Amino acid sequence: MSQERGLIRRTLSILGAIGLAFGLALTAVGTVQAVLAWIPYETANLSRSGEARHVALAVGAAGSRAAAWWVNVPTGERRGDLILARAGPTGWVTETVTTTLESRWPFPIFSGTQWLLAWFQGQPYTQPATALGGWVWERDDQDQTRRVTETLLYTIDGVRPRWRVGNSGLHMTFAAAMTSTMAGRGDLYYLYRPFTSTAWASTVVVTRDQVVADAAGGVFYPDMAIGDGAIHLVWEQKREIGGRISYTIYYISATLEAGGQATWAAPVPLSLPETNGQRPAIALDGDGRVHVVWTNYITDTEQYVQYRRLDASGWSQVRVLSEEPLRVNQIRPTVVWPAVAAGGNQVCVAWHGFYPDAPSEAEEIYLRCSRDGGDTWGTIMNVSSSPDKLSLMPAVAIGADGAVHIAWEEFQGGQSYFYNYDALYAAGPPEVHPVFLPLVLRNG
C-alpha cells in the first residue's frame, strides 16, 4: 500500500510539473486563440531616454543591424533629435543624426553592410501650426547628408518616406501634398536614384488623391517592396462620398526599365468592400511572392490584422492573422499598426494590441510567422510580455539565418501617455513550441 501511495504522489508531482511548465509557456487569450510566450535570443533597451517615437529597424548582411527613432519631449510640441542605433561587437551604439527640430519618420535600410537613413525634416513648429511642411532627407554611413526633395511637402500625418535597395539604385516612395490647404489629401510619389549619382530623378506622381472618381480622398502611409525588376507599393486610401469616410488598402506595381524608368499598372484594391483598411505593410519573399498586411478597423475595441498574398496564381483570399478582435488605447495610436518581413520561404507579421480578456488594458507586441510562404501560420507569440505597459508600433525584419528581429516603443510610466517611451529590441526564433515532458512510471 505504501508503494502505491508513493507512486500516486510521484505521478501527481510529475503531472503538476508538466502543467506548470505548460502554463508558463502558454497563455490563454480569449476562448479560441492561445498565445505562446516568445523566447528571444537577445533583448536590449536601445534608448533609455524615455523619448523614443516611431522606432524603425533594418537588418543587413553579416549580421549588421540598425534602428532609428525620433525624440519626443514634454516641452510644448517640440519634436526632433533623430537618433540612430547600430549593433556593434560589444553592443548597441547610438548617435544623434540631427538636432534640428521636427525630424520625424526615420527609416533605415542596408545595402550589403552599408546603412542608409531617410527621414522627414519638418519646418519648426509655430503657433498656429503651418500644416507641418518640410522635406525628405537622407544620410549614408559616410556621414553624407543630402536633401532628397526640393519642393516643400505638406501633410497632416507626416510625410513617411519608405525606400528600398534595387539592382541599380535606390527607390523611394512617400505621400504628401504640395500645398498646405491640401495637407489632408496627399498624393503618392515615387523617386529613383542610381548608385552612380547623388541626385534623385524627378519626383513622379504615381496616383492622385482620388483613386475613385467623384470621391474626395487622400493617400496615407505608403510602403514599398522591390524585386525581380518590379516595384510594389501599397497605401491607405481615404475616400469621402456624401460625408461618409472610409479607408481602402490599395496596391500598385510597376515594371522597372533602364535608367530607373517605371511603367505603372492600374491600382488594385486589396481590402474587402465595406471594411476600413488601414496602416498597410508589404514584403517580398525569396520566391518573389508579395505579402501584404493591414488592419481592418471596425472600432477601437474591434480590429483585425488581415493578410493577402500575390503569387503566380493571383491574389489570395483575405485571411485574419490576429484571430480574435484586437483592442487599442484611445490616446495613441488608436489603430493597430502591423508590420511584415519576408526572407526565403519565411514570412513574419508583428502587431500591437490587447485581447478582450487581457489582464490590463495595455498593448503587447505579438508575432506570427509562416515557414512555407504564407500557406500555413504558426501560433501567435507574445514578444513584449509587459502587461502593465503600453508596447506599440513594432518594426520587424528577418536575418539571413532566419532569426526574427523586432523593435518597438514601450511606455516607461508617468502621468502622460504621450511621453516617456523607450526603444526596445529583441531577436529570436520564428516559432516556439510548448514542451511536454514524457511521463515515465516505475515501480518503487
C-alpha angles and dihedrals in degrees: 000000000000089000091053092049090049091051091050092049092049091047093051090046092053092046090049091051091050091050092049093049091047092047092052092051098041123053116187114231114187124325099294114029124057122201125211123213108248115234108212127200092214138015131184142172100224100187113026086184103101089229106091122128134175098003113207126194139199134181121201139178123310093021095300113160135181136180131186138188141163126245122247117188130180097251106113111287098330116149129169144080100117111215128203122195123193129188112240136177092274099035140287120334122198131204135179110246096188137351093202110126121249097033107152146157100033117192121188124196135175132231098195102309095335114102127215129187132202128185145159115258109200130197115264110280115256136178113277096035118251094218087264098272118184149124141271116250135188137200132188134204090267089066091250110150121193137172110242099193127041098189118082109251127208135196138145096227100038134271100268108196119205121187139176139192116250132185095272106017151335125304125200139183135185140158121238147134126236096221131048092232089061095045092120093050106056127175128226116253136191129197135183133199122182118224089243094061139054092207124090121225120245115296111259122210105224095185136350124238092270113066090162118054118248093016126110109226149146141215119242139175103002122189132194142209129184130202146128094016094306139105120220121196133180130182146166111257119202117210127189119185121166092345093307114122123202137162128223131187111233131192129199132176135197135197112233118228134184114304093023095288112156129206108206126214124211117285117257126205113232105180118077122264116267092024130106108237114192143167101019127195130189139198139171123222129212093275094052096255115150118229120194129182131181142155123265100213115204101151136331087271098043118053131138133201106229131193141197132179130208117208137146091295094053134250119345124228118274112273127194110226099178091059099200128047114281125217131205136189119270096233108061133015103007092184128066110248112210124193129197136198132178138190129165105332092331122106124179129187125193129188142161131235141093131256126239096262098040114143090241136009095256125119122247129196113248130194132196125177140190122209095193105055096275100312093114132011133214128228120297111258130205108230102177101039091191106127093172095054137062110248110188148180106003127206118205136195136171122223126219088258092056095254115145118231121198133180128182144156119258130192113243098195136267142122097292126053089203093073143037104058125151128206109243129191135193136172127196148127125314091238141020129194133206111251118233114197117216115253109229120180121194131178113256 
